[in-house]
Amino acid sequence: MSETVLLVGGGGREHAIARTLADDATLYACASNRNPGIARLCEGFETLDETHPNAVVTYAEEVGATLAVVGPEAPLAAGVADALTDAGVFAFGPGADAARIETDKAYQRRFMREHGIPGCPEFETFESMEEACAYIDGYDGDLAVKPAGLTGGKGVKVIGDQVSSEEAKAYLRESGYDRVVLEERLVGEEFTVQAFVANGSVRVTPAVQDHKRAYEGDEGPNTGGMGSYSDASLALPFMTDEEYREAVSILEATVEALPEYTGVLYGQFMLTAEGVRVIEYNARFGDPEAMNVLPVLNTPFINVLTAARDGDPLPKLSFSPRATVCKYAVPEGYPTDPAGGTRIEVDEGSVGEALLFYASVDEREDGIYTTTSRSFAVVGVGETIDEAEEIAERALAAAGDGVRVRHDIGKPDLVQRRIDHLESLRGD
């Protein structure tokens, strides 16, 4: 019997999920923005507030959904997966309580400490911003300043990298945050490993490196992610297979301490001279990282979903030995002063071999409009990172006026800088 799947969310991550499921299930979707790429793959698309559990459940029941995939973090935090489960629709995504591993960074660090999860940095949590400022004054070294709640990847400030200690204290005093985490600054190279989790199974995907900074050369403010790359193997060029396995063992230890967890568990790691450390967890696919791993996944995603629902071990995953490079087109002014509401032209015919994923755009009767977040991504898939980058770069002809791109992602000199950085930290 064919499954009817409801996809919740309208970003690039969800477009990648929709593309992965469209041939194997009857697909419906709902989101606050009408994503044209997702809509084309679906039998129906409902525009609604995806953080409103009742609205999502009502639509799921209308379309006869037998499964649901909750893409973004905000609906998970709002309890959408819980509401779907209560209504008898299996949701691949953690309930709000389990999603605290992402949505509450203070809880996340305490959870790691209490369960002895490897890779946890030195940290303290504060409810008083003045006490946090005093801690900065007395700390011997640099700190990462993290609001405890969700900030879309843009709320973290790193002393000694992005801001001075005085700027960090001013940021805290002006922030209005009710809780904050201060932790030791980790120095190394960031990477992500994402895993499908259900019924005690942990099935991991290739490592991906995202690029948070807005401008080329890793300059500018943090964003939700300007693009990312993966290699033809599970590891990345600057890491060893053993270091990849170290990250996987951390995810496995985390799931052992969260036995009821169902969904995607995303580990964002820092590879340091001392080994792998945890920057944070996310309770869903990364965006853009989903657009790297799903196009090379050979195992039908629908088989993962049905095994999770039926209480079976998740299937072993198979991936094509191909590298990927993802580059985002974002509104002018993003992330500090993005120009939302701008009509853009996307020349889909110029994409060539690359994959095109629409993200935070809104399709209206007269065209496609930007929101204040990222607009669309192109993904090259090739035998090597170089080949994948060239495919993605050629596809950027699809980006017309009103958007900009960070072109250096996946280029040989930037990848080599990552390798050289780790070698210098290790003393190689």
C-alpha positions as a Markdown table, in Angstrom:
| # | Residue | x | y | z |
|---|---|---|---|---|
| 1 | Met | 0.0 | 0.0 | 0.0 |
| 2 | Ser | 1.3 | 3.4 | -0.9 |
| 3 | Glu | 2.0 | 5.7 | 2.0 |
| 4 | Thr | 0.6 | 9.2 | 2.2 |
| 5 | Val | 3.2 | 11.5 | 3.7 |
| 6 | Leu | 2.7 | 15.0 | 5.0 |
| 7 | Leu | 5.8 | 17.2 | 4.9 |
| 8 | Val | 5.8 | 20.1 | 7.3 |
| 9 | Gly | 8.0 | 23.1 | 6.3 |
| 10 | Gly | 8.8 | 25.2 | 3.2 |
| 11 | Gly | 12.5 | 25.7 | 3.1 |
| 12 | Gly | 15.4 | 24.2 | 1.1 |
| 13 | Arg | 15.8 | 21.4 | 3.5 |
| 14 | Glu | 12.1 | 20.4 | 3.0 |
| 15 | His | 12.5 | 20.7 | -0.8 |
| 16 | Ala | 15.3 | 18.2 | -0.6 |
| 17 | Ile | 13.1 | 15.9 | 1.6 |
| 18 | Ala | 10.3 | 16.2 | -0.9 |
| 19 | Arg | 12.5 | 15.3 | -3.8 |
| 20 | Thr | 13.7 | 12.2 | -1.9 |
| 21 | Leu | 10.1 | 11.1 | -1.1 |
| 22 | Ala | 8.2 | 12.1 | -4.2 |
| 23 | Asp | 8.7 | 8.9 | -6.3 |
| 24 | Asp | 7.9 | 6.5 | -3.4 |
| 25 | Ala | 4.9 | 8.1 | -1.7 |
| 26 | Thr | 1.8 | 10.3 | -2.2 |
| 27 | Leu | 3.1 | 13.6 | -0.9 |
| 28 | Tyr | 1.4 | 16.6 | 0.6 |
| 29 | Ala | 3.0 | 19.6 | 2.3 |
| 30 | Cys | 2.1 | 22.6 | 4.5 |
| 31 | Ala | 4.1 | 25.7 | 5.4 |
| 32 | Ser | 3.7 | 29.4 | 6.0 |
| 33 | Asn | 5.3 | 30.1 | 2.6 |
| 34 | Arg | 4.4 | 28.5 | -0.7 |
| 35 | Asn | 7.6 | 26.9 | -1.9 |
| 36 | Pro | 7.2 | 26.3 | -5.7 |
| 37 | Gly | 9.7 | 23.4 | -5.8 |
| 38 | Ile | 7.9 | 21.5 | -3.1 |
| 39 | Ala | 4.4 | 22.4 | -4.5 |
| 40 | Arg | 5.3 | 20.8 | -7.9 |
| 41 | Leu | 6.2 | 17.5 | -6.2 |
| 42 | Cys | 3.0 | 17.3 | -4.1 |
| 43 | Glu | -0.6 | 16.3 | -4.6 |
| 44 | Gly | -1.5 | 19.3 | -2.4 |
| 45 | Phe | 0.1 | 22.2 | -0.7 |
| 46 | Glu | -1.6 | 24.1 | 2.1 |
| 47 | Thr | -0.4 | 27.5 | 3.3 |
| 48 | Leu | -0.7 | 27.7 | 7.1 |
| 49 | Asp | 1.2 | 28.4 | 10.2 |
| 50 | Glu | 3.3 | 25.3 | 10.6 |
| 51 | Thr | 4.0 | 26.1 | 14.3 |
| 52 | His | 0.2 | 25.7 | 15.0 |
| 53 | Pro | -0.3 | 22.1 | 15.9 |
| 54 | Asn | -4.1 | 22.0 | 15.4 |
| 55 | Ala | -3.8 | 23.5 | 11.9 |
| 56 | Val | -1.2 | 20.9 | 10.9 |
| 57 | Val | -3.2 | 18.0 | 12.4 |
| 58 | Thr | -6.4 | 19.2 | 10.6 |
| 59 | Tyr | -4.6 | 19.2 | 7.3 |
| 60 | Ala | -3.0 | 15.8 | 7.9 |
| 61 | Glu | -6.4 | 14.3 | 8.6 |
| 62 | Glu | -7.9 | 16.0 | 5.5 |
| 63 | Val | -5.4 | 14.4 | 3.2 |
| 64 | Gly | -5.4 | 11.0 | 5.0 |
| 65 | Ala | -1.7 | 11.1 | 6.0 |
| 66 | Thr | -0.2 | 7.9 | 7.2 |
| 67 | Leu | 3.2 | 9.4 | 8.0 |
| 68 | Ala | 4.5 | 12.9 | 8.6 |
| 69 | Val | 8.0 | 14.4 | 8.4 |
| 70 | Val | 8.5 | 17.6 | 10.4 |
| 71 | Gly | 11.4 | 19.6 | 8.8 |
| 72 | Pro | 12.1 | 22.8 | 10.8 |
| 73 | Glu | 12.9 | 23.3 | 14.4 |
| 74 | Ala | 10.1 | 25.8 | 15.2 |
| 75 | Pro | 7.3 | 23.3 | 14.7 |
| 76 | Leu | 9.1 | 20.7 | 16.7 |
| 77 | Ala | 9.5 | 23.2 | 19.6 |
| 78 | Ala | 5.8 | 24.0 | 19.2 |
| 79 | Gly | 4.8 | 20.4 | 19.7 |
| 80 | Val | 3.6 | 19.6 | 16.2 |
| 81 | Ala | 5.1 | 16.1 | 16.3 |
| 82 | Asp | 3.4 | 15.4 | 19.6 |
| 83 | Ala | 0.0 | 16.6 | 18.2 |
| 84 | Leu | 0.3 | 14.5 | 15.0 |
| 85 | Thr | 1.2 | 11.4 | 17.2 |
| 86 | Asp | -1.8 | 12.0 | 19.4 |
| 87 | Ala | -4.0 | 12.2 | 16.3 |
| 88 | Gly | -2.7 | 8.8 | 15.1 |
| 89 | Val | -0.3 | 10.1 | 12.4 |
| 90 | Phe | 3.2 | 8.8 | 12.9 |
| 91 | Ala | 5.6 | 11.8 | 12.9 |
| 92 | Phe | 9.3 | 11.4 | 12.0 |
| 93 | Gly | 10.6 | 14.1 | 14.3 |
| 94 | Pro | 11.0 | 14.3 | 18.1 |
| 95 | Gly | 8.4 | 15.5 | 20.4 |
| 96 | Ala | 8.9 | 18.9 | 22.1 |
| 97 | Asp | 10.5 | 17.4 | 25.2 |
| 98 | Ala | 13.1 | 15.4 | 23.2 |
| 99 | Ala | 13.6 | 18.4 | 20.9 |
| 100 | Arg | 15.0 | 20.3 | 23.8 |
| 101 | Ile | 18.3 | 18.8 | 22.8 |
| 102 | Glu | 18.2 | 21.6 | 20.3 |
| 103 | Thr | 15.8 | 24.2 | 21.5 |
| 104 | Asp | 17.3 | 24.7 | 25.0 |
| 105 | Lys | 21.1 | 25.0 | 24.9 |
| 106 | Ala | 21.4 | 25.2 | 28.7 |
| 107 | Tyr | 19.5 | 21.9 | 28.9 |
| 108 | Gln | 21.6 | 20.5 | 26.1 |
| 109 | Arg | 24.9 | 21.1 | 28.0 |
| 110 | Arg | 23.5 | 19.9 | 31.3 |
| 111 | Phe | 22.2 | 16.7 | 29.6 |
| 112 | Met | 25.7 | 16.1 | 28.2 |
| 113 | Arg | 27.3 | 16.6 | 31.6 |
| 114 | Glu | 24.8 | 14.5 | 33.5 |
| 115 | His | 25.0 | 11.5 | 31.1 |
| 116 | Gly | 28.8 | 11.7 | 30.6 |
| 117 | Ile | 28.5 | 12.3 | 26.8 |
| 118 | Pro | 32.0 | 12.7 | 25.3 |
| 119 | Gly | 33.0 | 16.0 | 23.7 |
| 120 | Cys | 31.3 | 18.4 | 26.0 |
| 121 | Pro | 33.2 | 21.7 | 26.4 |
| 122 | Glu | 33.6 | 23.6 | 29.7 |
| 123 | Phe | 30.5 | 25.7 | 30.2 |
| 124 | Glu | 28.3 | 27.7 | 32.6 |
| 125 | Thr | 24.7 | 28.9 | 32.3 |
| 126 | Phe | 23.3 | 32.2 | 33.5 |
| 127 | Glu | 19.9 | 33.8 | 34.0 |
| 128 | Ser | 21.5 | 37.1 | 35.0 |
| 129 | Met | 23.2 | 39.0 | 32.1 |
| 130 | Glu | 25.3 | 40.9 | 34.7 |
| 131 | Glu | 26.5 | 37.7 | 36.2 |
| 132 | Ala | 27.4 | 36.5 | 32.7 |
| 133 | Cys | 29.4 | 39.7 | 32.1 |
| 134 | Ala | 31.2 | 39.2 | 35.4 |
| 135 | Tyr | 32.1 | 35.6 | 34.3 |
| 136 | Ile | 33.5 | 37.0 | 31.1 |
| 137 | Asp | 35.7 | 39.4 | 33.1 |
| 138 | Gly | 37.1 | 36.6 | 35.3 |
| 139 | Tyr | 37.5 | 34.0 | 32.6 |
| 140 | Asp | 41.1 | 33.2 | 31.5 |
| 141 | Gly | 40.6 | 32.7 | 27.7 |
| 142 | Asp | 38.0 | 33.2 | 25.0 |
| 143 | Leu | 34.3 | 32.2 | 25.3 |
| 144 | Ala | 31.4 | 31.4 | 23.0 |
| 145 | Val | 28.3 | 33.3 | 24.0 |
| 146 | Lys | 25.1 | 31.4 | 23.2 |
| 147 | Pro | 21.5 | 32.3 | 23.9 |
| 148 | Ala | 19.7 | 29.3 | 25.4 |
| 149 | Gly | 16.9 | 29.4 | 22.9 |
| 150 | Leu | 16.5 | 29.2 | 19.1 |
| 151 | Thr | 18.2 | 31.9 | 17.0 |
| 152 | Gly | 18.3 | 30.4 | 13.5 |
| 153 | Gly | 22.0 | 30.0 | 13.7 |
| 154 | Lys | 22.6 | 33.7 | 14.1 |
| 155 | Gly | 22.7 | 34.4 | 17.8 |
| 156 | Val | 26.1 | 33.0 | 18.8 |
| 157 | Lys | 29.0 | 35.4 | 19.4 |
| 158 | Val | 32.6 | 34.2 | 19.7 |
| 159 | Ile | 35.0 | 36.3 | 21.7 |
| 160 | Gly | 38.4 | 36.5 | 20.1 |
| 161 | Asp | 36.9 | 35.7 | 16.7 |
| 162 | Gln | 33.8 | 37.7 | 16.0 |
| 163 | Val | 33.7 | 40.2 | 18.9 |
| 164 | Ser | 35.9 | 41.5 | 21.7 |
| 165 | Ser | 35.0 | 40.8 | 25.4 |
| 166 | Glu | 33.6 | 44.4 | 25.7 |
| 167 | Glu | 31.4 | 43.9 | 22.6 |
| 168 | Ala | 30.2 | 40.6 | 24.0 |
| 169 | Lys | 29.2 | 42.1 | 27.3 |
| 170 | Ala | 27.4 | 45.0 | 25.5 |
| 171 | Tyr | 25.6 | 42.3 | 23.3 |
| 172 | Leu | 24.4 | 40.5 | 26.4 |
| 173 | Arg | 23.2 | 43.7 | 28.2 |
| 174 | Glu | 21.2 | 44.8 | 25.1 |
| 175 | Ser | 20.0 | 41.3 | 24.2 |
| 176 | Gly | 16.9 | 40.9 | 26.4 |
| 177 | Tyr | 17.8 | 37.2 | 26.8 |
| 178 | Asp | 16.5 | 35.4 | 29.9 |
| 179 | Arg | 19.2 | 32.7 | 29.8 |
| 180 | Val | 22.6 | 32.3 | 28.2 |
| 181 | Val | 25.3 | 29.7 | 28.0 |
| 182 | Leu | 29.0 | 30.7 | 28.2 |
| 183 | Glu | 31.4 | 28.0 | 27.1 |
| 184 | Glu | 35.1 | 27.7 | 26.2 |
| 185 | Arg | 35.9 | 28.7 | 22.7 |
| 186 | Leu | 36.7 | 25.7 | 20.5 |
| 187 | Val | 39.4 | 26.1 | 17.9 |
| 188 | Gly | 39.5 | 23.9 | 14.9 |
| 189 | Glu | 37.3 | 23.0 | 11.9 |
| 190 | Glu | 33.5 | 22.6 | 12.2 |
| 191 | Phe | 31.6 | 19.7 | 10.6 |
| 192 | Thr | 28.3 | 18.0 | 10.9 |
| 193 | Val | 27.2 | 14.4 | 11.0 |
| 194 | Gln | 23.4 | 13.8 | 10.7 |
| 195 | Ala | 21.8 | 10.5 | 11.7 |
| 196 | Phe | 18.4 | 8.8 | 11.3 |
| 197 | Val | 17.3 | 7.7 | 14.7 |
| 198 | Ala | 14.4 | 5.4 | 15.8 |
| 199 | Asn | 13.8 | 2.3 | 17.8 |
| 200 | Gly | 17.4 | 2.4 | 19.1 |
| 201 | Ser | 18.9 | 2.4 | 15.6 |
| 202 | Val | 21.4 | 5.1 | 14.6 |
| 203 | Arg | 22.1 | 5.4 | 10.9 |
| 204 | Val | 24.6 | 8.0 | 10.0 |
| 205 | Thr | 25.2 | 10.0 | 6.8 |
| 206 | Pro | 28.4 | 11.6 | 5.3 |
| 207 | Ala | 30.1 | 14.4 | 7.1 |
| 208 | Val | 29.3 | 17.9 | 5.8 |
| 209 | Gln | 31.0 | 21.3 | 6.3 |
| 210 | Asp | 28.7 | 24.3 | 6.4 |
| 211 | His | 29.9 | 27.9 | 5.9 |
| 212 | Lys | 28.1 | 30.3 | 8.3 |
| 213 | Arg | 29.9 | 33.5 | 7.5 |
| 214 | Ala | 28.0 | 35.8 | 5.1 |
| 215 | Tyr | 30.9 | 36.8 | 2.9 |
| 216 | Glu | 33.8 | 35.1 | 1.0 |
| 217 | Gly | 36.9 | 34.3 | 2.9 |
| 218 | Asp | 34.8 | 33.5 | 6.0 |
| 219 | Glu | 34.1 | 37.2 | 6.6 |
| 220 | Gly | 31.1 | 39.0 | 8.0 |
| 221 | Pro | 28.3 | 38.0 | 10.4 |
| 222 | Asn | 26.9 | 34.5 | 10.9 |
| 223 | Thr | 24.0 | 33.3 | 8.8 |
| 224 | Gly | 21.8 | 30.3 | 8.7 |
| 225 | Gly | 24.4 | 28.8 | 6.3 |
| 226 | Met | 25.6 | 30.1 | 2.9 |
| 227 | Gly | 26.5 | 26.7 | 1.6 |
| 228 | Ser | 28.2 | 23.4 | 2.3 |
| 229 | Tyr | 30.1 | 20.5 | 0.8 |
| 230 | Ser | 30.7 | 16.8 | 1.4 |
| 231 | Asp | 33.2 | 14.4 | 0.0 |
| 232 | Ala | 32.8 | 11.1 | -1.9 |
| 233 | Ser | 33.6 | 9.3 | 1.3 |
| 234 | Leu | 32.0 | 9.5 | 4.7 |
| 235 | Ala | 34.8 | 11.8 | 6.0 |
| 236 | Leu | 35.9 | 15.2 | 4.9 |
| 237 | Pro | 39.4 | 16.1 | 3.4 |
| 238 | Phe | 40.7 | 17.6 | 6.7 |
| 239 | Met | 39.6 | 14.6 | 8.9 |
| 240 | Thr | 40.5 | 11.0 | 9.3 |
| 241 | Asp | 38.1 | 8.1 | 9.2 |
| 242 | Glu | 38.8 | 7.6 | 12.9 |
| 243 | Glu | 37.8 | 11.2 | 13.7 |
| 244 | Tyr | 34.6 | 10.6 | 11.7 |
| 245 | Arg | 33.9 | 7.5 | 13.8 |
| 246 | Glu | 34.6 | 9.5 | 17.0 |
| 247 | Ala | 31.8 | 11.9 | 16.0 |
| 248 | Val | 29.5 | 8.9 | 15.3 |
| 249 | Ser | 30.3 | 7.4 | 18.7 |
| 250 | Ile | 29.2 | 10.7 | 20.4 |
| 251 | Leu | 25.9 | 10.5 | 18.5 |
| 252 | Glu | 25.4 | 6.9 | 19.6 |
| 253 | Ala | 26.1 | 7.8 | 23.2 |
| 254 | Thr | 23.6 | 10.6 | 23.0 |
| 255 | Val | 20.8 | 8.3 | 21.6 |
| 256 | Glu | 21.6 | 5.8 | 24.3 |
| 257 | Ala | 20.7 | 8.5 | 26.8 |
| 258 | Leu | 17.6 | 9.4 | 24.8 |
| 259 | Pro | 16.0 | 6.0 | 24.1 |
| 260 | Glu | 12.7 | 7.3 | 22.9 |
| 261 | Tyr | 14.2 | 9.7 | 20.4 |
| 262 | Thr | 12.7 | 9.5 | 16.9 |
| 263 | Gly | 13.8 | 11.6 | 13.9 |
| 264 | Val | 17.0 | 13.1 | 12.7 |
| 265 | Leu | 19.7 | 13.9 | 15.2 |
| 266 | Tyr | 22.3 | 16.4 | 13.9 |
| 267 | Gly | 25.6 | 16.7 | 15.6 |
| 268 | Gln | 27.6 | 19.9 | 14.9 |
| 269 | Phe | 31.2 | 19.2 | 15.9 |
| 270 | Met | 34.5 | 20.9 | 16.1 |
| 271 | Leu | 37.5 | 18.9 | 15.2 |
| 272 | Thr | 40.2 | 20.3 | 17.5 |
| 273 | Ala | 43.8 | 19.3 | 18.2 |
| 274 | Glu | 42.5 | 17.4 | 21.2 |
| 275 | Gly | 39.8 | 15.5 | 19.2 |
| 276 | Val | 36.1 | 15.9 | 18.4 |
| 277 | Arg | 34.0 | 18.3 | 20.5 |
| 278 | Val | 30.3 | 19.1 | 20.4 |
| 279 | Ile | 29.3 | 22.6 | 19.4 |
| 280 | Glu | 25.6 | 21.8 | 19.5 |
| 281 | Tyr | 22.9 | 19.3 | 18.5 |
| 282 | Asn | 19.9 | 19.9 | 16.2 |
| 283 | Ala | 16.8 | 17.8 | 16.3 |
| 284 | Arg | 16.3 | 17.8 | 12.5 |
| 285 | Phe | 18.1 | 17.9 | 9.3 |
| 286 | Gly | 20.5 | 20.8 | 8.8 |
| 287 | Asp | 19.8 | 23.4 | 6.1 |
| 288 | Pro | 21.8 | 23.3 | 3.9 |
| 289 | Glu | 23.3 | 20.0 | 5.0 |
| 290 | Ala | 20.2 | 18.0 | 4.0 |
| 291 | Met | 20.8 | 19.1 | 0.4 |
| 292 | Asn | 24.2 | 17.5 | 0.5 |
| 293 | Val | 23.3 | 14.1 | 1.9 |
| 294 | Leu | 19.8 | 13.3 | 0.5 |
| 295 | Pro | 20.8 | 13.6 | -3.2 |
| 296 | Val | 23.4 | 10.8 | -2.7 |
| 297 | Leu | 21.2 | 8.6 | -0.5 |
| 298 | Asn | 20.5 | 5.3 | -2.4 |
| 299 | Thr | 18.3 | 3.8 | 0.4 |
| 300 | Pro | 14.7 | 4.9 | -0.1 |
| 301 | Phe | 13.8 | 7.4 | 2.6 |
| 302 | Ile | 10.3 | 6.0 | 2.8 |
| 303 | Asn | 11.8 | 2.7 | 4.0 |
| 304 | Val | 13.4 | 4.6 | 6.9 |
| 305 | Leu | 10.1 | 6.2 | 7.8 |
| 306 | Thr | 8.0 | 3.0 | 7.7 |
| 307 | Ala | 10.6 | 1.0 | 9.7 |
| 308 | Ala | 10.6 | 3.8 | 12.3 |
| 309 | Arg | 6.8 | 3.7 | 12.5 |
| 310 | Asp | 6.5 | -0.1 | 12.6 |
| 311 | Gly | 9.0 | -0.4 | 15.4 |
| 312 | Asp | 11.6 | -2.2 | 13.3 |
| 313 | Pro | 15.4 | -1.6 | 13.1 |
| 314 | Leu | 16.1 | 1.1 | 10.6 |
| 315 | Pro | 17.6 | -0.2 | 7.3 |
| 316 | Lys | 21.3 | 0.1 | 6.7 |
| 317 | Leu | 22.0 | 3.2 | 4.6 |
| 318 | Ser | 23.7 | 3.2 | 1.2 |
| 319 | Phe | 25.2 | 6.3 | -0.4 |
| 320 | Ser | 26.6 | 7.0 | -3.8 |
| 321 | Pro | 30.4 | 7.6 | -3.6 |
| 322 | Arg | 29.9 | 11.2 | -4.9 |
| 323 | Ala | 30.9 | 14.6 | -3.6 |
| 324 | Thr | 28.5 | 17.5 | -3.3 |
| 325 | Val | 28.7 | 21.3 | -3.1 |
| 326 | Cys | 25.8 | 23.5 | -2.2 |
| 327 | Lys | 25.7 | 27.3 | -2.7 |
| 328 | Tyr | 22.9 | 29.5 | -1.5 |
| 329 | Ala | 21.5 | 32.6 | -3.2 |
| 330 | Val | 20.3 | 35.0 | -0.5 |
| 331 | Pro | 18.5 | 38.4 | -0.6 |
| 332 | Glu | 20.6 | 41.5 | -0.8 |
| 333 | Gly | 21.4 | 42.7 | 2.7 |
| 334 | Tyr | 21.1 | 39.2 | 4.2 |
| 335 | Pro | 21.5 | 38.5 | 7.2 |
| 336 | Thr | 21.6 | 42.0 | 8.9 |
| 337 | Asp | 19.1 | 43.9 | 6.6 |
| 338 | Pro | 17.6 | 41.5 | 4.1 |
| 339 | Ala | 15.5 | 42.9 | 1.3 |
| 340 | Gly | 12.3 | 40.8 | 1.6 |
| 341 | Gly | 9.3 | 41.1 | -0.7 |
| 342 | Thr | 11.5 | 41.4 | -3.8 |
| 343 | Arg | 10.3 | 39.7 | -6.9 |
| 344 | Ile | 13.1 | 37.5 | -8.4 |
| 345 | Glu | 13.6 | 35.6 | -11.6 |
| 346 | Val | 15.1 | 32.1 | -11.3 |
| 347 | Asp | 16.3 | 30.8 | -14.7 |
| 348 | Glu | 15.7 | 27.1 | -14.1 |
| 349 | Gly | 16.9 | 26.3 | -17.6 |
| 350 | Ser | 20.4 | 27.5 | -16.8 |
| 351 | Val | 21.0 | 25.1 | -13.9 |
| 352 | Gly | 22.3 | 22.4 | -16.1 |
| 353 | Glu | 23.5 | 19.2 | -14.2 |
| 354 | Ala | 23.0 | 20.8 | -10.8 |
| 355 | Leu | 20.0 | 20.4 | -8.5 |
| 356 | Leu | 17.9 | 23.5 | -7.7 |
| 357 | Phe | 16.3 | 23.7 | -4.3 |
| 358 | Tyr | 13.9 | 26.6 | -3.5 |
| 359 | Ala | 14.1 | 27.8 | 0.1 |
| 360 | Ser | 12.5 | 30.8 | 1.9 |
| 361 | Val | 10.6 | 32.2 | -1.1 |
| 362 | Asp | 6.9 | 32.7 | -1.6 |
| 363 | Glu | 5.2 | 31.8 | -4.8 |
| 364 | Arg | 2.4 | 34.2 | -5.7 |
| 365 | Glu | 0.2 | 34.5 | -8.8 |
| 366 | Asp | 2.6 | 37.0 | -10.4 |
| 367 | Gly | 5.9 | 35.3 | -9.6 |
| 368 | Ile | 8.4 | 34.3 | -6.9 |
| 369 | Tyr | 9.2 | 36.7 | -4.1 |
| 370 | Thr | 12.0 | 36.7 | -1.5 |
| 371 | Thr | 11.4 | 36.6 | 2.2 |
| 372 | Thr | 14.0 | 37.8 | 4.7 |
| 373 | Ser | 15.8 | 34.5 | 4.7 |
| 374 | Arg | 17.7 | 32.5 | 2.1 |
| 375 | Ser | 16.1 | 32.2 | -1.3 |
| 376 | Phe | 17.3 | 29.1 | -3.2 |
| 377 | Ala | 20.3 | 26.8 | -3.5 |
| 378 | Val | 22.1 | 25.0 | -6.2 |
| 379 | Val | 23.8 | 21.7 | -5.6 |
| 380 | Gly | 26.5 | 20.1 | -7.7 |
| 381 | Val | 27.2 | 16.4 | -7.5 |
| 382 | Gly | 30.4 | 15.0 | -8.9 |
| 383 | Glu | 33.2 | 12.5 | -8.6 |
| 384 | Thr | 35.3 | 15.0 | -6.6 |
| 385 | Ile | 34.6 | 18.2 | -4.6 |
| 386 | Asp | 36.3 | 20.1 | -7.4 |
| 387 | Glu | 33.9 | 18.7 | -10.0 |
| 388 | Ala | 30.9 | 19.2 | -7.8 |
| 389 | Glu | 31.9 | 22.8 | -7.2 |
| 390 | Glu | 32.3 | 23.5 | -10.9 |
| 391 | Ile | 28.8 | 22.1 | -11.5 |
| 392 | Ala | 27.3 | 24.3 | -8.8 |
| 393 | Glu | 29.2 | 27.4 | -9.9 |
| 394 | Arg | 28.0 | 27.0 | -13.5 |
| 395 | Ala | 24.4 | 26.7 | -12.2 |
| 396 | Leu | 24.6 | 30.1 | -10.5 |
| 397 | Ala | 23.6 | 31.6 | -13.8 |
| 398 | Ala | 20.1 | 30.9 | -12.5 |
| 399 | Ala | 20.6 | 33.7 | -9.9 |
| 400 | Gly | 19.4 | 36.9 | -11.3 |
| 401 | Asp | 19.1 | 40.4 | -9.8 |
| 402 | Gly | 18.1 | 40.8 | -6.1 |
| 403 | Val | 20.2 | 38.0 | -4.7 |
| 404 | Arg | 23.9 | 37.4 | -3.9 |
| 405 | Val | 26.0 | 34.3 | -3.6 |
| 406 | Arg | 29.1 | 33.2 | -1.7 |
| 407 | His | 31.2 | 31.8 | -4.6 |
| 408 | Asp | 34.2 | 30.4 | -2.7 |
| 409 | Ile | 32.4 | 27.5 | -1.1 |
| 410 | Gly | 34.0 | 24.2 | -2.2 |
| 411 | Lys | 36.7 | 25.8 | -4.2 |
| 412 | Pro | 40.1 | 24.1 | -3.9 |
| 413 | Asp | 41.9 | 26.9 | -2.1 |
| 414 | Leu | 39.3 | 27.2 | 0.6 |
| 415 | Val | 39.2 | 23.4 | 1.1 |
| 416 | Gln | 43.0 | 23.4 | 1.3 |
| 417 | Arg | 43.0 | 26.1 | 3.9 |
| 418 | Arg | 40.8 | 23.8 | 6.1 |
| 419 | Ile | 43.4 | 21.0 | 5.6 |
| 420 | Asp | 46.3 | 23.3 | 6.4 |
| 421 | His | 44.5 | 24.7 | 9.5 |
| 422 | Leu | 44.1 | 21.3 | 11.0 |
| 423 | Glu | 47.6 | 20.3 | 10.2 |
| 424 | Ser | 48.9 | 23.4 | 11.9 |
| 425 | Leu | 46.8 | 22.7 | 15.0 |
| 426 | Arg | 48.0 | 19.1 | 15.2 |
| 427 | Gly | 51.6 | 20.2 | 14.7 |
| 428 | Asp | 51.9 | 18.0 | 11.6 |
